[in-house]
Amino acid sequence: MGRRVRFVPPGGALVEVTCRTIQARFLLRPSPGLREITLGVLGRAQRRYGVAIQAFVFLSNHYHLLVWVRDAEQLARFVGFLNSNLAREVGRLHAWREKIWGRRYQPILVSEEEAAQVERLLYLLRQGCKEGLVADPLDWPGATSLPALLDERPLVGTWFDRTAECLARRRGIATEARAFASEEVVTLSPLPAWAHLGAGERERHVRELVDLVRAEAAVRAEATGREPLGAHEVLRHDPHAAPTHSRHAPAPFVHAASGDVRRAFRDAYRSFVGAYRRAAEALRAGIASPNFPEGCFPPARSFLRPAEA
């Protein structure tokens, strides 16, 4: 799992998760079929591990999630299930036999400050628009939480039980294409900073953010003289292809609105790492049960060599 989220503050935290395809290839090209499958896998992962999802968007070569988790283990299991199952479906859909993900997912903690949480939601809403792909975030053809954020529209996908499908095929049982398909629903939770607001007020805030994204896209198009590519052209991309240029800014340790909060997170993390290192050193020294800090993944025990004859 990601290095930085080995530490989750006691009581849980909001986390932004990003994962990119190998070599930034367009393996997540947002076709209607992949959108249905993505929502199905995401809904099954949420139902299985109980993660609260605030927002998400799946682009052609990466995705972003905003999720609330109680600890690092819950996040690791949730994303592991999502990535492994989605990778198999993508490989099946695009006849891709190599790796799907370029590296482990990247988790970044988000502070409890409203400004920090809203800024991350705005960042997700900008996806597809800031790259000049679509003029309106609602035009993005892939899996996105925006429809549900605006009018609480249910986000329904399909889960395909490939194990049951494979067993039926091995037994020579003829089945329809969707014989082992079942409906999954992705349920959204409000940003923790907006949890006290009514549904109407939260919707109004989201519409204001969407209007801002649309205005930014219009200004960008006017300044560059280039109109957005459009959903139709996005769907024409070869899923095995990659962009000619791909830029990644250095990821921060935490998304926070103030320096004091950022420093507090770093201090807590340093304390956590210090306790972990002391316990690891004690383990190497032969102490059977060192005191690792709560919420961590202790290292695996050393290989036990058989006694020589």
VOBA-1610 file (N, C-alpha, C; in pm, whole numbers, padded with zeros to 5 digits, always signed):
BEGIN
Met+00084-00119+00000Met+00000+00000+00000Met+00087+00124+00000Gly+00025+00239-00020Gly+00100+00362-00027Gly+00173+00394+00101Arg+00295+00446+00090Arg+00378+00474+00205Arg+00313+00571+00300Arg+00258+00678+00247Arg+00220+00789+00333Arg+00096+00763+00415Val+00013+00671+00375Val-00108+00648+00452Val-00095+00527+00543Arg+00028+00485+00569Arg+00047+00392+00679Arg-00002+00459+00807Phe-00009+00591+00805Phe-00056+00667+00920Phe-00191+00730+00887Val-00293+00695+00964Val-00422+00763+00957Val-00453+00810+01098Pro-00486+00937+01117Pro-00512+00989+01252Pro-00618+00909+01324Pro-00608+00896+01457Pro-00711+00824+01533Pro-00850+00881+01505Gly-00945+00793+01487Gly-01081+00838+01458Gly-01113+00844+01311Gly-01011+00823+01225Gly-01035+00823+01081Gly-01000+00954+01015Ala-01003+00955+00883Ala-00964+01075+00808Ala-01020+01069+00667Leu-01030+01187+00607Leu-01062+01198+00466Leu-00933+01182+00387Val-00936+01100+00283Val-00817+01070+00204Val-00849+01087+00056Glu-00759+01153-00015Glu-00769+01156-00161Glu-00681+01045-00216Val-00739+00960-00298Val-00667+00847-00358Val-00653+00872-00507Thr-00532+00856-00557Thr-00506+00868-00701Thr-00434+00743-00748Cys-00474+00691-00863Cys-00404+00577-00921Cys-00398+00596-01072Arg-00282+00568-01131Arg-00260+00593-01273Arg-00230+00464-01347Thr-00268+00461-01473Thr-00242+00344-01555Thr-00094+00338-01593Ile-00050+00223-01635Ile+00090+00207-01673Ile+00122+00293-01795Gln+00229+00367-01785Gln+00276+00456-01893Gln+00168+00556-01935Ala+00074+00583-01846Ala-00036+00678-01871Ala-00120+00640-01992Arg-00126+00511-02024Arg-00206+00466-02138Arg-00355+00487-02112Phe-00432+00501-02220Phe-00574+00533-02208Phe-00658+00406-02183Leu-00610+00321-02093Leu-00677+00194-02068Leu-00812+00212-01997Leu-00834+00327-01936Leu-00961+00355-01870Leu-01051+00441-01960Arg-01026+00437-02090Arg-01108+00515-02183Arg-01256+00498-02146Pro-01326+00609-02124Pro-01459+00603-02061Pro-01574+00563-02153Ser-01572+00442-02203Ser-01683+00392-02283Ser-01802+00363-02192Pro-01923+00358-02246Pro-02040+00325-02164Pro-02025+00192-02092Gly-01966+00092-02161Gly-01948-00038-02098Gly-01854-00033-01979Leu-01742+00039-01994Leu-01648+00048-01883Leu-01705+00131-01770Arg-01783+00233-01802Arg-01848+00312-01697Arg-01939+00224-01612Glu-02017+00141-01675Glu-02107+00049-01603Glu-02028-00046-01514Ile-01919-00100-01569Ile-01837-00193-01493Ile-01768-00123-01376Thr-01715-00003-01402Thr-01645+00072-01297Thr-01736+00100-01179Leu-01857+00147-01207Leu-01953+00172-01099Leu-01988+00043-01027Gly-01997-00067-01100Gly-02027-00194-01037Gly-01917-00240-00943Val-01791-00230-00988Val-01678-00270-00903Val-01666-00176-00784Leu-01682-00047-00807Leu-01673+00050-00698Leu-01784+00026-00595Gly-01906+00001-00644Gly-02016-00025-00552Gly-01995-00152-00472Arg-01945-00258-00536Arg-01918-00382-00463Arg-01808-00362-00359Ala-01702-00286-00395Ala-01594-00259-00301Ala-01645-00180-00181Gln-01731-00082-00207Gln-01786-00002-00097Gln-01873-00089-00006Arg-01959-00172-00064Arg-02047-00256+00016Arg-01968-00357+00097Arg-01858-00404+00042Arg-01778-00506+00110Arg-01695-00449+00224Tyr-01644-00327+00207Tyr-01551-00274+00307Tyr-01604-00152+00382Gly-01724-00105+00349Gly-01787-00001+00428Gly-01722+00136+00423Val-01652+00166+00316Val-01586+00296+00303Val-01688+00402+00264Ala-01679+00519+00325Ala-01766+00632+00288Ala-01702+00706+00171Ile-01774+00716+00061Ile-01722+00781-00060Ile-01785+00919-00072Gln-01700+01022-00082Gln-01750+01159-00097Gln-01758+01202-00243Ala-01662+01161-00324Ala-01660+01200-00465Ala-01560+01111-00538Phe-01576+01103-00672Phe-01481+01027-00752Phe-01496+01068-00897Val-01390+01043-00974Val-01393+01062-01119Val-01287+00971-01180Phe-01325+00900-01286Phe-01234+00811-01356Phe-01206+00870-01493Leu-01080+00911-01514Leu-01036+00965-01642Leu-00983+00851-01730Ser-00929+00886-01847Ser-00884+00783-01939Ser-00759+00709-01891Asn-00675+00776-01811Asn-00553+00710-01766Asn-00526+00722-01616His-00624+00769-01541His-00609+00771-01395His-00745+00797-01332Tyr-00750+00780-01201Tyr-00873+00814-01130Tyr-00841+00882-00998His-00941+00952-00947His-00933+01018-00816His-01053+00978-00733Leu-01030+00952-00606Leu-01137+00926-00510Leu-01120+01016-00390Leu-01230+01061-00331Leu-01230+01122-00198Leu-01308+01027-00108Val-01242+00969-00009Val-01307+00870+00077Val-01273+00897+00223Trp-01367+00860+00309Trp-01344+00866+00453Trp-01318+00724+00502Val-01204+00704+00568Val-01169+00571+00619Val-01139+00579+00767Arg-01165+00469+00837Arg-01139+00468+00981Arg-00993+00439+01011Asp-00925+00366+00917Asp-00784+00334+00939Asp-00721+00292+00807Ala-00589+00270+00812Ala-00514+00236+00691Ala-00550+00099+00636Glu-00587+00007+00725Glu-00623-00128+00678Glu-00750-00124+00593Gln-00850-00050+00638Gln-00974-00040+00561Gln-00947+00018+00422Leu-00865+00121+00416Leu-00833+00181+00286Leu-00757+00083+00197Ala-00660+00013+00254Ala-00579-00081+00175Ala-00665-00192+00116Arg-00756-00247+00197Arg-00841-00355+00147Arg-00939-00304+00042Phe-00995-00186+00064Phe-01091-00128-00030Phe-01026-00102-00166Val-00912-00031-00165Val-00847+00002-00292Val-00788-00123-00357Gly-00740-00216-00277Gly-00688-00340-00334Gly-00796-00416-00410Phe-00916-00423-00352Phe-01028-00490-00419Phe-01068-00415-00545Leu-01078-00282-00535Leu-01116-00200-00650Leu-01016-00216-00764Asn-00887-00200-00734Asn-00786-00204-00839Asn-00769-00342-00902Ser-00773-00445-00822Ser-00752-00579-00877Ser-00869-00619-00967Asn-00991-00594-00923Asn-01107-00633-01004Asn-01123-00544-01126Leu-01098-00413-01111Leu-01109-00325-01226Leu-01000-00356-01328Ala-00881-00392-01282Ala-00773-00426-01374Ala-00810-00548-01459Arg-00869-00648-01397Arg-00907-00766-01474Arg-01014-00733-01578Glu-01108-00647-01540Glu-01214-00611-01636Glu-01158-00527-01750Val-01066-00435-01720Val-01005-00352-01823Val-00923-00438-01919Gly-00844-00528-01864Gly-00765-00617-01949Gly-00853-00700-02039Arg-00963-00747-01985Arg-01058-00827-02063Arg-01121-00743-02173Leu-01158-00620-02141Leu-01228-00533-02235Leu-01138-00490-02350His-01011-00461-02320His-00920-00405-02421His-00813-00503-02468Ala-00829-00630-02435Ala-00731-00732-02477Ala-00590-00690-02438Trp-00574-00647-02314Trp-00445-00601-02264Trp-00394-00702-02161Arg-00281-00764-02189Arg-00231-00872-02105Arg-00123-00828-02007Glu-00082-00703-02015Glu+00024-00654-01925Glu-00038-00590-01800Lys+00046-00528-01721Lys-00004-00457-01603Lys-00100-00346-01644Ile-00195-00316-01559Ile-00287-00205-01582Ile-00239-00081-01509Trp-00198-00096-01383Trp-00158+00019-01302Trp-00008+00039-01305Gly+00034+00164-01316Gly+00176+00194-01325Gly+00251+00172-01195Arg+00184+00198-01083Arg+00245+00183-00951Arg+00134+00174-00847Arg+00170+00161-00722Arg+00070+00158-00617Arg-00007+00290-00613Tyr-00126+00281-00562Tyr-00206+00403-00552Tyr-00142+00503-00457Gln-00173+00629-00478Gln-00116+00736-00396Gln-00223+00796-00306Pro-00212+00780-00174Pro-00310+00836-00083Pro-00255+00963-00017Ile-00335+01065-00008Ile-00296+01190+00058Ile-00406+01230+00155Leu-00370+01251+00279Leu-00466+01291+00380Leu-00519+01431+00351Val-00645+01454+00387Val-00708+01584+00373Val-00751+01629+00513Ser-00718+01751+00549Ser-00746+01799+00684Ser-00896+01818+00706Glu-00934+01846+00830Glu-01074+01867+00865Glu-01123+02006+00824Glu-01034+02091+00777Glu-01073+02227+00739Glu-01167+02225+00618Glu-01272+02305+00625Glu-01366+02310+00514Glu-01298+02356+00386Ala-01210+02456+00396Ala-01144+02508+00276Ala-01062+02399+00207Ala-00995+02314+00284Ala-00914+02207+00226Ala-01002+02102+00159Gln-01112+02066+00222Gln-01200+01964+00166Gln-01270+02014+00039Val-01316+02138+00041Val-01383+02194-00076Val-01284+02208-00191Glu-01161+02245-00161Glu-01059+02259-00266Glu-01033+02125-00334Arg-01033+02017-00257Arg-01011+01886-00319Arg-01132+01843-00401Leu-01252+01873-00355Leu-01370+01843-00435Leu-01367+01922-00566Leu-01328+02049-00558Leu-01317+02131-00678Leu-01214+02073-00774Tyr-01105+02022-00720Tyr-01002+01962-00804Tyr-01059+01844-00882Leu-01139+01760-00817Leu-01199+01646-00886Leu-01297+01693-00993Leu-01371+01799-00964Leu-01468+01850-01062Leu-01397+01909-01184Arg-01275+01956-01167Arg-01200+02015-01279Arg-01145+01910-01374Gln-01142+01785-01331Gln-01084+01681-01414Gln-01162+01669-01546Gly-01087+01660-01656Gly-01147+01655-01788Gly-01163+01793-01849Cys-01191+01893-01765Cys-01204+02031-01814Cys-01069+02101-01818Lys-00990+02083-01713Lys-00862+02154-01708Lys-00765+02104-01815Glu-00788+01982-01864Glu-00703+01928-01971Glu-00755+01964-02110Gly-00868+02035-02114Gly-00925+02074-02243Gly-00998+01960-02314Leu-01045+01863-02239Leu-01115+01750-02299Leu-01264+01778-02315Val-01325+01837-02214Val-01467+01873-02220Val-01483+02014-02163Ala-01592+02080-02202Ala-01617+02217-02156Ala-01696+02220-02026Asp-01761+02111-01994Asp-01848+02104-01877Asp-01821+01971-01807Pro-01801+01971-01675Pro-01774+01843-01607Pro-01887+01741-01624Leu-02009+01789-01651Leu-02120+01698-01676Leu-02109+01629-01811Asp-02023+01682-01899Asp-02005+01620-02031Asp-01911+01500-02026Trp-01839+01480-01915Trp-01744+01370-01910Trp-01820+01237-01917Pro-01786+01150-02012Pro-01863+01027-02033Pro-01828+00913-01938Gly-01724+00931-01858Gly-01682+00823-01769Gly-01754+00824-01637Ala-01712+00733-01549Ala-01772+00721-01416Ala-01734+00843-01332Thr-01832+00914-01283Thr-01811+01032-01201Thr-01925+01045-01101Ser-01895+01102-00987Ser-01996+01119-00882Ser-02080+01244-00902Leu-02048+01328-01001Leu-02114+01457-01014Leu-02266+01449-01025Pro-02324+01360-01108Pro-02471+01356-01115Pro-02537+01336-00978Ala-02479+01251-00896Ala-02535+01225-00764Ala-02511+01342-00669Leu-02401+01414-00687Leu-02375+01532-00604Leu-02473+01644-00633Leu-02522+01650-00758Leu-02611+01759-00797Leu-02758+01733-00763Asp-02801+01609-00779Asp-02944+01583-00754Asp-02970+01450-00686Glu-02868+01397-00618Glu-02881+01270-00545Glu-02930+01158-00636Arg-02896+01165-00765Arg-02929+01060-00859Arg-02851+00933-00822Pro-02915+00817-00818Pro-02842+00695-00782Pro-02735+00661-00885Leu-02623+00615-00838Leu-02513+00575-00924Leu-02514+00422-00931Val-02567+00369-01038Val-02589+00226-01050Val-02492+00167-01153Gly-02427+00060-01114Gly-02338-00011-01204Gly-02368-00159-01203Thr-02284-00236-01269Thr-02305-00381-01278Thr-02180-00455-01233Trp-02201-00552-01147Trp-02095-00642-01103Trp-02111-00774-01178Phe-02004-00818-01241Phe-02005-00944-01314Phe-01929-01049-01231Asp-01997-01154-01194Asp-01935-01261-01116Asp-01857-01350-01212Arg-01732-01317-01233Arg-01650-01390-01329Arg-01616-01532-01280Thr-01613-01550-01148Thr-01585-01684-01096Thr-01698-01781-01132Ala-01822-01737-01107Ala-01937-01821-01142Ala-01946-01842-01292Glu-01913-01739-01367Glu-01915-01747-01512Glu-01814-01850-01562Cys-01695-01848-01503Cys-01589-01941-01543Cys-01628-02085-01507Leu-01685-02106-01389Leu-01726-02241-01348Leu-01833-02297-01441Ala-01928-02209-01480Ala-02033-02253-01572Ala-01974-02292-01707Arg-01876-02215-01753Arg-01814-02243-01882Arg-01738-02376-01876Arg-01670-02401-01765Arg-01595-02526-01752Arg-01687-02648-01751Arg-01807-02628-01700Arg-01903-02738-01696Arg-01979-02753-01826Gly-01948-02666-01923Gly-02015-02674-02051Gly-02156-02621-02050Ile-02187-02535-01953Ile-02322-02480-01942Ile-02330-02354-02027Ala-02422-02353-02122Ala-02441-02235-02207Ala-02519-02129-02130Thr-02466-02007-02124Thr-02531-01899-02050Thr-02534-01773-02135Glu-02622-01683-02099Glu-02628-01553-02165Glu-02513-01466-02117Ala-02487-01359-02191Ala-02373-01272-02160Ala-02384-01211-02021Arg-02504-01181-01974Arg-02522-01116-01845Arg-02587-01210-01743Ala-02566-01339-01761Ala-02628-01436-01671Ala-02579-01422-01527Phe-02455-01377-01510Phe-02398-01366-01376Phe-02374-01221-01338Ala-02458-01133-01390Ala-02448-00990-01361Ala-02547-00952-01251Ser-02505-00861-01166Ser-02594-00811-01061Ser-02572-00661-01044Glu-02673-00594-00998Glu-02668-00448-00983Glu-02596-00408-00855Glu-02514-00306-00865Glu-02448-00247-00749Glu-02472-00097-00751Val-02491-00039-00634Val-02517+00104-00621Val-02406+00170-00539Val-02351+00277-00591Val-02251+00354-00517Val-02325+00462-00438Thr-02306+00463-00308Thr-02370+00559-00220Thr-02271+00667-00179Leu-02310+00792-00192Leu-02222+00903-00156Leu-02255+00956-00016Ser-02150+01000+00051Ser-02162+01068+00179Ser-02114+01212+00160Pro-02169+01308+00236Pro-02123+01446+00221Pro-01981+01464+00272Leu-01916+01568+00224Leu-01787+01605+00283Leu-01806+01618+00433Pro-01711+01572+00513Pro-01726+01587+00659Pro-01755+01730+00701Ala-01694+01827+00633Ala-01716+01968+00668Ala-01856+02015+00630Trp-01925+01940+00543Trp-02061+01976+00501Trp-02167+01884+00562Ala-02128+01797+00651Ala-02221+01698+00705Ala-02338+01763+00779His-02317+01882+00833His-02423+01950+00909His-02522+02024+00820Leu-02491+02034+00690Leu-02576+02108+00597Leu-02688+02018+00543Gly-02796+02081+00502Gly-02903+02007+00438Gly-02866+01971+00296Ala-02940+01877+00238Ala-02910+01830+00102Ala-02918+01944+00001Gly-03017+02033+00017Gly-03033+02144-00076Gly-02916+02240-00072Glu-02865+02267+00049Glu-02753+02359+00061Glu-02625+02298+00005Arg-02606+02169+00028Arg-02488+02103-00029Arg-02495+02105-00182Glu-02613+02081-00236Glu-02629+02084-00381Glu-02600+02222-00437Arg-02643+02325-00364Arg-02616+02462-00410Arg-02467+02490-00414His-02394+02445-00314His-02249+02464-00311His-02183+02393-00429Val-02228+02270-00458Val-02169+02195-00569Val-02197+02266-00701Arg-02318+02319-00719Arg-02351+02390-00843Arg-02264+02514-00860Glu-02234+02580-00751Glu-02144+02696-00758Glu-02005+02654-00804Leu-01958+02541-00755Leu-01827+02490-00797Leu-01829+02451-00944Val-01937+02387-00989Val-01948+02348-01129Val-01951+02471-01219Asp-02022+02575-01177Asp-02025+02700-01255Asp-01886+02760-01266Leu-01809+02751-01158Leu-01672+02802-01161Leu-01587+02722-01261Val-01602+02591-01262Val-01525+02507-01355Val-01563+02540-01499Arg-01691+02558-01525Arg-01735+02594-01661Arg-01676+02728-01704Ala-01676+02826-01612Ala-01622+02958-01644Ala-01473+02949-01672Glu-01400+02871-01593Glu-01257+02854-01616Glu-01230+02790-01752Ala-01313+02691-01789Ala-01295+02625-01918Ala-01320+02722-02033Ala-01419+02810-02018Ala-01449+02907-02123Ala-01335+03007-02138Val-01280+03053-02027Val-01167+03147-02031Val-01046+03080-02094Arg-01022+02955-02060Arg-00907+02882-02116Arg-00922+02865-02267Ala-01042+02831-02311Ala-01066+02814-02454Ala-01046+02944-02530Glu-01091+03054-02472Glu-01075+03184-02537Glu-00929+03226-02542Ala-00856+03198-02433Ala-00715+03238-02426Ala-00628+03158-02521Thr-00659+03030-02539Thr-00577+02945-02624Thr-00628+02937-02767Gly-00753+02975-02788Gly-00812+02964-02920Gly-00846+02821-02958Arg-00849+02732-02859Arg-00879+02591-02887Arg-01003+02549-02809Glu-01099+02494-02880Glu-01218+02442-02816Glu-01188+02306-02752Pro-01261+02270-02647Pro-01241+02138-02586Pro-01258+02026-02689Leu-01188+01918-02666Leu-01190+01807-02759Leu-01330+01749-02776Gly-01402+01734-02666Gly-01537+01680-02670Gly-01541+01532-02637Ala-01651+01489-02578Ala-01663+01350-02535Ala-01652+01253-02652His-01705+01291-02768His-01701+01201-02884His-01557+01169-02923Glu-01470+01270-02924Glu-01330+01248-02960Glu-01256+01171-02852Val-01292+01196-02727Val-01230+01121-02617Val-01254+00971-02634Leu-01376+00936-02674Leu-01411+00796-02691Leu-01343+00731-02812Arg-01286+00812-02898Arg-01216+00759-03016Arg-01070+00725-02986His-01020+00761-02870His-00881+00733-02837His-00856+00581-02836Asp-00740+00544-02883Asp-00697+00405-02875Asp-00662+00375-02729Pro-00726+00278-02665Pro-00698+00252-02523Pro-00554+00208-02496His-00483+00159-02599His-00344+00116-02581His-00247+00232-02598Ala-00296+00346-02646Ala-00209+00461-02671Ala-00184+00538-02542Ala-00089+00631-02550Ala-00054+00715-02435Ala-00039+00859-02482Pro-00059+00957-02394Pro-00042+01096-02434Pro+00104+01126-02466Thr+00127+01223-02552Thr+00264+01261-02586Thr+00334+01330-02471His+00257+01400-02388His+00314+01468-02271His+00228+01435-02151Ser+00294+01405-02041Ser+00224+01375-01916Ser+00301+01437-01801Arg+00236+01533-01733Arg+00303+01603-01625Arg+00241+01565-01491His+00327+01545-01392His+00281+01514-01257His+00351+01607-01159Ala+00274+01685-01086Ala+00333+01773-00985Ala+00366+01691-00860Pro+00469+01733-00785Pro+00501+01662-00661Pro+00381+01660-00567Ala+00354+01546-00508Ala+00238+01532-00420Ala+00271+01583-00280Pro+00182+01659-00218Pro+00206+01706-00082Pro+00183+01594+00019Phe+00232+01611+00139Phe+00210+01513+00244Phe+00063+01513+00287Val+00004+01632+00294Val-00134+01646+00337Val-00195+01766+00267His-00323+01760+00236His-00394+01875+00183His-00452+01952+00301Ala-00399+02070+00325Ala-00444+02152+00437Ala-00452+02297+00393Ala-00537+02372+00459Ala-00557+02512+00422Ala-00466+02606+00499Ser-00407+02560+00607Ser-00322+02647+00689Ser-00193+02578+00724Gly-00090+02658+00746Gly+00040+02603+00783Gly+00038+02534+00917Asp-00040+02586+01013Asp-00046+02526+01146Asp-00101+02383+01139Val-00205+02364+01061Val-00263+02230+01048Val-00166+02138+00977Arg-00099+02189+00876Arg-00002+02108+00803Arg+00111+02063+00896Arg+00158+02154+00979Arg+00265+02120+01074Arg+00217+02021+01178Ala+00092+02034+01221Ala+00038+01940+01320Ala+00032+01798+01263Phe-00007+01786+01136Phe-00009+01655+01073Phe+00132+01597+01064Arg+00228+01681+01027Arg+00365+01632+01017Arg+00420+01589+01152Asp+00389+01665+01256Asp+00435+01628+01390Asp+00376+01494+01433Ala+00246+01475+01406Ala+00181+01349+01443Ala+00243+01233+01365Tyr+00273+01259+01237Tyr+00332+01154+01155Tyr+00473+01119+01203Arg+00551+01221+01240Arg+00687+01195+01290Arg+00681+01112+01417Ser+00585+01142+01505Ser+00571+01065+01628Ser+00534+00920+01597Phe+00446+00901+01500Phe+00403+00768+01458Phe+00522+00690+01401Val+00599+00754+01313Val+00714+00687+01251Val+00819+00654+01356Gly+00840+00744+01451Gly+00938+00718+01556Gly+00900+00596+01638Ala+00772+00585+01674Ala+00726+00469+01751Ala+00740+00341+01669Tyr+00712+00351+01540Tyr+00722+00233+01453Tyr+00867+00188+01443Arg+00958+00281+01425Arg+01100+00245+01410Arg+01154+00183+01538Arg+01115+00237+01652Arg+01162+00181+01779Arg+01113+00037+01795Ala+00988+00012+01758Ala+00934-00123+01769Ala+01003-00216+01669Ala+01031-00166+01547Ala+01099-00249+01448Ala+01239-00286+01494Glu+01309-00191+01555Glu+01443-00220+01607Glu+01438-00323+01718Ala+01335-00313+01804Ala+01319-00412+01911Ala+01291-00550+01853Leu+01213-00555+01746Leu+01182-00683+01682Leu+01309-00746+01625Arg+01392-00662+01560Arg+01519-00713+01506Arg+01612-00759+01617Ala+01598-00698+01735Ala+01685-00736+01847Ala+01638-00864+01915Gly+01526-00918+01872Gly+01481-01045+01926Gly+01365-01037+02024Ile+01313-00918+02049Ile+01198-00906+02139Ile+01075-00960+02066Ala+01006-01053+02129Ala+00898-01125+02062Ala+00777-01037+02031Ser+00738-00949+02121Ser+00616-00869+02103Ser+00643-00721+02130Pro+00714-00654+02041Pro+00738-00511+02060Pro+00610-00432+02043Asn+00608-00312+02099Asn+00488-00228+02097Asn+00483-00142+01971Phe+00426-00196+01866Phe+00405-00116+01745Phe+00288-00021+01767Pro+00292+00098+01708Pro+00180+00192+01727Pro+00053+00140+01663Glu-00061+00175+01720Glu-00189+00132+01664Glu-00208+00190+01525Gly-00271+00110+01439Gly-00301+00158+01305Gly-00189+00140+01205Cys-00093+00051+01235Cys+00019+00031+01142Cys+00020-00112+01092Phe+00106-00137+00995Phe+00129-00272+00943Phe+00268-00317+00990Pro+00277-00397+01096Pro+00409-00444+01141Pro+00478-00524+01032Pro+00611-00521+01027Pro+00683-00597+00924Pro+00664-00746+00942Ala+00676-00819+00831Ala+00664-00964+00837Ala+00781-01021+00917Arg+00756-01133+00979Arg+00862-01197+01055Arg+00967-01256+00961Ser+01086-01275+01012Ser+01196-01328+00932Ser+01171-01475+00895Phe+01234-01518+00789Phe+01224-01656+00743Phe+01286-01749+00847Leu+01215-01856+00878Leu+01263-01952+00977Leu+01336-02066+00906Arg+01466-02069+00923Arg+01543-02172+00857Arg+01530-02306+00932Pro+01520-02417+00857Pro+01511-02548+00923Pro+01643-02583+00990Ala+01633-02658+01096Ala+01754-02699+01169Ala+01837-02791+01081Glu+01969-02775+01088Glu+02056-02861+01009Glu+02057-03001+01064Ala+02061-03098+00974Ala+02062-03239+01017Ala+02194-03272+01084
//
